[in-house]
Amino acid sequence: MARLKLWNGVFQSCLQCKGIDAQCYSYCRLIAANAPLAVRQAKKAIHEGLQMDVRTALRYEVECYNRLTDTEDRVEGTLAWNEKRKPVFKGR
């Protein structure tokens, strides 16, 4: 219950900040620029992981990552990083 009250307090203070919309859109653009499969798996790991104990959640996070190791987007991300260019993700 204390965590919820703390979270609600943080959320309420954020709502009172000026420019919160711009900041939210900035975060959304930053997330959307990543590989769609990776974003989907990260969201899944966060959502499901919050329902688990820490040890199980960490294992689940690794499991979600391991599903991405054979994707074209992971290869593209690695190549783009090595070539110092922006990746072009295809969602595969």
Buried (B, 14 or more C-beta within 10 A) or exposed (E): EEEEEEEEEEEEEEEEEEEEEEEEEEEEEEEEEBBEBBBBBBEBBEEBBEEEEEEEBEEBBEEBBEEBEEBEBBEBBEEBEEEEEEBEBEEE
